[in-house]
């Protein structure tokens, strides 16, 4: 029992020693080991900053709407990076030597001696709960150290002067050199005024696509406008010329100036910031004077990014038929020689739905979408009174493109397009939501389906080239037959002769077995003479043996299409198909292995 009491007593004595002696001593030691001049200073809490110099400069800054702004001597956006660097440097500043009040009491002229009577700088830092004023006194002999004193404090510190590098020598150095910080401007529109000509643009909040409202209502070139804005966001002032210009004429900024133009950032059509561009200095034509509407100063900035806005309104129009990217389009309705729908399925493949429903050729669909979204059009006329002049009163074809990603409804229509022609033979296009008529290259229109089967899978047939046992070629009244011998080599049937390149023939048969049409041209036997099959008179028949079953595949070639691909025709499942045969396959393989060279045309049918 006595031992237990003794142990408890000893423990209480030790606890008292820790709490009353060791802990305070340890805290005092920690305080002594910290050399921070601002031991409780957090840069992120600062809301006001003031820097006063011995020469009379007085710069005041504050955080407004989460952004630093200069409030004196001019209201202007501040250089946040410079301010953050200064605050961090101050928070990290450590003293090298500390002169305590006890050490200074025997130095009655200490304030003058260390430069605190007339400090070269006074820096005021305000947080939501504290205010600090730091006086910067004399510099050391080598100017790499400086004496510091917290206003109201007893100590004088000697510290590195490195943090003073964040304070600019020129007061304009506190200003944000960016012409405009787009992220800080809550705009949804633009107004460009150039010599009384006005272009108004606005951005759809959901689709983020730009549209022109003045002088015409039409789709705007969104990628171009976004690129111009990006360039504008990268413009920095080369110089701040003046803060209070009494006469704007020397800068070409006066009202009515023929050199002035304006770029206004708008919200709900109301200007919230305007950039007025004036003339260029005589010896610096690559620069231009600019004045922001929210300040009185004039700055000099690079000219090129601003000059791009001073252009005719047509340069802001979308040069494509459709503004949305192809991956956003997931359906369309077609009215041409046939009426049908093209739909994107859940597995991202496409299908055609009409009088027949069948899988669509993905490459053909993507090619069609690329025409709509990538092919450039030419403005034929901005405002059209009579659509009949362009064959658009009764269009050749109509396409309605839909996107679930661009609207509030699953089948939101992003464009209604109509195509027509007149006696000039040109192809005209218009978006029904716009007033203009455009010209489209005929080759692009030719790639748009007029009937549903043009989007059918382009695989003509499929067979294994190694299973081909016989080939018959008919050309211009002559015939040639080749057979595969028991050893798998190609030879001529009895009565025929010539040269056979074994490796080349095998590659040709492999490619022919996987034949894909370049483009479907016609289904049925109507007007076959226009494809030149009779004049070309070139047919090839393959006999393919698969086990005990032998199947025949025949193809006939015609003249070259306007796109250089030879026409070809096959009959599959009782249906004739005419298509464009890949020209490379024809020239590099068919012409070498599946034709009859003139020297061997010795046997007629």
TORSE-724384 format. One record per residue (C-alpha): residue in three letters; x, y, z. Coordinates in steps of 0.02 Angstrom, whole numbers, plus 50000, padded with zeros to 5 digits. Layout:
REM TORSE-724384
ALAXYZ/...
END
This chain:
REM TORSE-724384
UNK500005000050000/UNK501415012050048/UNK502315007749886/UNK500765012149784/UNK500585029049870/UNK502405032649838/UNK502225028549653/UNK500685039649634/UNK501555053949724/UNK503065052349610/UNK501955052449455/UNK501055068149511/UNK502705076949543/UNK503325072349370/UNK501695078149290/UNK501825094649380/UNK503615096849321/UNK503095093349140/UNK501615105349145/UNK502395119349246/UNK504215118749197/UNK504665108049048/UNK503195112548933/UNK503385131548950/UNK505245129748928/UNK505005119048772/UNK503745131748699/UNK504955145848734/UNK506315136048648/UNK505185133048496/UNK504785151448488/UNK506615155648491/UNK506965142748354/UNK505665150648236/UNK506425164948138/UNK504835169648046/UNK504515188248045/UNK502655184748019/UNK502385169248126/UNK500475169748105/UNK500385176547927/UNK499385166347796/UNK499475173647619/UNK497795166347570/UNK496915176447705/UNK497515193347640/UNK496135204647572/UNK497015221547567/UNK498795226547525/UNK499595243647527/UNK501355248347476/UNK501995266047512/UNK503705272047458/UNK504815285947522/UNK504585294747355/UNK502705296347382/UNK502025281747280/UNK500495274447365/UNK499845258347289/UNK498265250947364/UNK497555234147313/UNK496095223347368/UNK495245207047326/UNK493595209647233/UNK492595194847169/UNK494075183447205/UNK495225194147097/UNK496555206747146/UNK496235224447087/UNK497165240847107/UNK496065253747193/UNK497335267847203/UNK498015277947113/UNK496955270346973/UNK495635256946972/UNK496355242946869/UNK496565223846870/UNK498125219346967/UNK499515207046930/UNK498975192847044/UNK500555182847013/UNK501645197247074/UNK500555199947228/UNK500525181547273/UNK502415180847253/UNK502635195647370/UNK501445188647501/UNK502255171547496/UNK503995179347509/UNK503425189547660/UNK502645174247742/UNK504245164547716/UNK505405178847768/UNK506585174547913/UNK507715186048011/UNK509585183248018/UNK509885194948164/UNK508625201348290/UNK508885216648396/UNK507725215648546/UNK506995230248642/UNK508245226948780/UNK509675228248656/UNK508965244148579/UNK508645253648740/UNK510455259548746/UNK510335265948565/UNK509205281248573/UNK509425284848387/UNK509025267148333/UNK507535272648225/UNK508645284348124/UNK510125272548130/UNK509165258148050/UNK508115268847932/UNK506455266948022/UNK506165285648045/UNK505945287447857/UNK505745269647790/UNK506065266647607/UNK504475256047603/UNK502965252947712/UNK501955237347673/UNK500225235447750/UNK499415218347747/UNK497615215947804/UNK496695199647832/UNK494925197447893/UNK495545197948073/UNK497275205948078/UNK498245220648010/UNK500135221047993/UNK501235235647942/UNK503015231547897/UNK504275245847884/UNK505775242747773/UNK507265252747833/UNK509065254247777/UNK509945241547669/UNK511585233247713/UNK513215238547633/UNK513015225447496/UNK511145228847476/UNK510755210347498/UNK510035212847672/UNK508825225247745/UNK508225230747916/UNK506375227447954/UNK505195232148093/UNK503385227548125/UNK502425243648163/UNK502045243448349/UNK503365230148383/UNK504925231748489/UNK506145221748385/UNK507155226648231/UNK507645212648113/UNK509015210547985/UNK508385199447843/UNK508715195447662/UNK508095208747543/UNK507605195547415/UNK505735197247448/UNK505845215447389/UNK506145209047212/UNK504265206347198/UNK503975225147218/UNK504125233747048/UNK505185249347028/UNK503835256846915/UNK502095258446995/UNK501295252246833/UNK502165235746867/UNK500755231546988/UNK499525231146844/UNK498965215446757/UNK499785216446586/UNK498445205446507/UNK497335215446392/UNK495845205546455/UNK495615190446568/UNK494185181646481/UNK493825170646632/UNK493435186446732/UNK492205193246603/UNK490485184646614/UNK490035187446431/UNK488915177646315/UNK489065188746162/UNK490195199946060/UNK489905216045964/UNK491185221545835/UNK491035239345772/UNK492145244845630/UNK491805261345540/UNK489945260845583/UNK489775242845526/UNK489175231645666/UNK489325212845687/UNK488415204945834/UNK488765187245891/UNK488075177046034/UNK488465160146109/UNK487185146746147/UNK487385142346332/UNK487005123946302/UNK487875120046139/UNK489265133046158/UNK489055136845973/UNK489185154645910/UNK487835162545804/UNK487775179045709/UNK486305190545745/UNK486845206145648/UNK486945210145503/UNK486175193145461/UNK485545178845566/UNK486645163845529/UNK487805151045607/UNK489485158345653/UNK491175150045635/UNK491355143845815/UNK493135136745801/UNK493745152945721/UNK492935164045852/UNK493605153245993/UNK495345154045917/UNK495235173045901/UNK494685174246083/UNK496125163046134/UNK497335174446042/UNK496535189546124/UNK496725181646296/UNK498595180046264/UNK498855198646224/UNK499915208046351/UNK500225226746361/UNK501915232046295/UNK501745248646385/UNK500495258746487/UNK500525275346396/UNK499455286946501/UNK498135286146637/UNK497215302146599/UNK497285307046417/UNK496505324246393/UNK496585322446204/UNK496205305546124/UNK496585311045946/UNK498465307345950/UNK498005289345988/UNK496615287945857/UNK495365284445996/UNK494255299745982/UNK492395297345943/UNK492095296645756/UNK493895292245715/UNK494065282445553/UNK495465272345631/UNK494495267245787/UNK493555251045807/UNK492725242745955/UNK492595225246022/UNK491265224146157/UNK490955209346271/UNK489095208146301/UNK487895199246415/UNK486065198646362/UNK486585211146225/UNK487205223846355/UNK489045228646346/UNK489995224346505/UNK491745228046437/UNK492305237046280/UNK494025237346200/UNK494285252446088/UNK495695250645962/UNK496495266145890/UNK497995270045782/UNK499795264045786/UNK501345273845834/UNK502235280145679/UNK503795269945710/UNK502905254645783/UNK501575249345658/UNK501505231945735/UNK500745239545893/UNK499085248345924/UNK498375259746057/UNK496945252046158/UNK495805258846293/UNK494695248146405/UNK492985254946450/UNK493215250946636/UNK494745262046656/UNK495445278546592/UNK497175272746543/UNK497835269546368/UNK498995255046334/UNK500045249246187/UNK499805231146133/UNK500245219745986/UNK499135223745837/UNK498905207145747/UNK497725198445871/UNK496575213745868/UNK496695216745681/UNK495915199545653/UNK494255206445721/UNK494265220945598/UNK493595211445449/UNK492015209345346/UNK490595200245432/UNK490625185645309/UNK492305180345382/UNK491395176245545/UNK490125164845460/UNK490275146045474/UNK490985139745307/UNK490195122545335/UNK488425116045312/UNK488295110345494/UNK489155117845646/UNK489145103045765/UNK490545090045763/UNK490095073545676/UNK490195063445837/UNK488725073545906/UNK487555068545764/UNK486615052545803/UNK485235052445673/UNK484535059945514/UNK483015059745403/UNK483235059545214/UNK481995064745080/UNK482685062644905/UNK482335048844779/UNK481865038744932/UNK481305042645109/UNK482225034545254/UNK483085037145420/UNK484865033845474/UNK485055030145659/UNK486525027445775/UNK486265011845881/UNK486785009446062/UNK488354999946007/UNK488835015245901/UNK488505006245735/UNK487245013445612/UNK485675006645533/UNK484525012245393/UNK482655012045427/UNK481445014045282/UNK480555002245165/UNK481964990645217/UNK482944990245380/UNK484764985045368/UNK486484988945443/UNK487295004245366/UNK489085004945309/UNK489935014445451/UNK491265021945338/UNK489955028445216/UNK488955036345357/UNK490505044445431/UNK490995050545258/UNK489285058345237/UNK489415066845408/UNK491135073445360/UNK490355081345206/UNK489055090145313/UNK490275095845448/UNK491915097445354/UNK491595102045172/UNK491765120845144/UNK490355130145058/UNK490345146744966/UNK489065160245003/UNK488105162544841/UNK486925175744910/UNK486655181745088/UNK484805185445075/UNK483745176544942/UNK482025182244889/UNK481565168444767/UNK482175150744804/UNK481595144844633/UNK483095153544555/UNK484185140644639/UNK483085125344619/UNK482675125844803/UNK480805128544791/UNK480695109944748/UNK482335103044821/UNK483265088244749/UNK483615081844923/UNK483245086445104/UNK484215081045259/UNK483715083945440/UNK485155080545559/UNK484775076545741/UNK485755076145901/UNK485255070946076/UNK486805079646146/UNK486425096846076/UNK484625099646131/UNK483325095846263/UNK482455082246162/UNK483185065546105/UNK482845069845922/UNK483345088145930/UNK483605094445752/UNK485265103545733/UNK485025107345547/UNK483755106145407/UNK484715106045243/UNK484025107345067/UNK484935104844901/UNK484425110744728/UNK485105115044556/UNK484665126144409/UNK485115127044227/UNK486925131644270/UNK487205114044333/UNK487875120044500/UNK487285112944666/UNK486515125044790/UNK486225122144976/UNK485315131345113/UNK484945128845296/UNK483095132345318/UNK483435142245477/UNK484505154545379/UNK484215167145240/UNK485745163345134/UNK486015151444988/UNK487685142944967/UNK488625133744830/UNK489215115944862/UNK490505106944754/UNK489615093844648/UNK490785080044706/UNK490215082544886/UNK488385081844841/UNK488715065944741/UNK489295057744903/UNK487645060844989/UNK486405046344976/UNK484865048844868/UNK484165031644906/UNK484335020745060/UNK485295006444981/UNK486765018044944/UNK487195016445129/UNK487174997445127/UNK488724988045186/UNK489964989545043/UNK490604971645053/UNK490214964744879/UNK490534946644927/UNK491694936045031/UNK492654920544982/UNK494334912745024/UNK495574915844884/UNK496434899244924/UNK494804890244881/UNK494704897444704/UNK494954882644585/UNK494644890744416/UNK494634907944336/UNK493844912844171/UNK494254929644092/UNK493254936843947/UNK493894952443864/UNK493444960643699/UNK492824944243625/UNK494274933743686/UNK494304920943826/UNK495624914043943/UNK495454900444074/UNK496604895944219/UNK496474881644341/UNK497314876844504/UNK498284860444489/UNK498314846744623/UNK499844855044701/UNK498954871644723/UNK499864880344582/UNK499024890144444/UNK499144884344264/UNK498194887044103/UNK496764875744052/UNK497094865343895/UNK497154876443741/UNK497694892343834/UNK499424899543862/UNK500334914343937/UNK501244919144097/UNK500594917244274/UNK501444925444423/UNK500974913644564/UNK501244925344714/UNK500424940044629/UNK498924929444579/UNK498684923344757/UNK498704941044823/UNK497474946544689/UNK496274932444734/UNK496414936644918/UNK495954954844883/UNK494554950244764/UNK493844938344894/UNK493684952845016/UNK493044965044885/UNK492204980844948/UNK491344993444835/UNK492035010844836/UNK490265017444819/UNK488585010044770/UNK487945017944609/UNK486405008344555/UNK485284993744599/UNK484404985244452/UNK484634983544264/UNK484035000744207/UNK485165011144092/UNK486674999744106/UNK487375006843944/UNK487895022944032/UNK489215013344130/UNK490165007043976/UNK490064988344014/UNK489714984143832/UNK491154994643765/UNK492414988643895/UNK491854970443876/UNK492864963644022/UNK492174950144137/UNK493004938744265/UNK492224923044340/UNK492904914044493/UNK492454896144536/UNK492614893544723/UNK492564876044799/UNK492124874644983/UNK492054856145029/UNK490854847644909/UNK490044864044859/UNK490624874844713/UNK490004892744694/UNK490274904944551/UNK490664923444574/UNK490644934644419/UNK491064953044396/UNK491034964344243/UNK492024980444223/UNK491504996444134/UNK492245013544100/UNK493015024844232/UNK491865035844335/UNK492165054544349/UNK493145050344507/UNK494305038544407/UNK493625022644489/UNK493055009644360/UNK491215005144361/UNK490894986844400/UNK489344976044415/UNK488884959644499/UNK487294949944524/UNK487044943744702/UNK485484934744764/UNK484624938644600/UNK484924957444616/UNK486094967444503/UNK487214980044587/UNK488274993344501/UNK489675001244601/UNK491335010344591/UNK492754997744595/UNK494315003444693/UNK495485010544561/UNK497075005144652/UNK496484987144661/UNK496094987644476/UNK497734995344418/UNK498914985544531/UNK498084968444532/UNK496624965944412/UNK497534973744265/UNK499074962944295/UNK498274946044334/UNK496474946244274/UNK496584953244098/UNK497114945443932/UNK498694953743864/UNK498534957643677/UNK499944945143635/UNK498904930843708/UNK497214935343635/UNK497174920443519/UNK495594911443567/UNK493874918443546/UNK492284912943630/
END
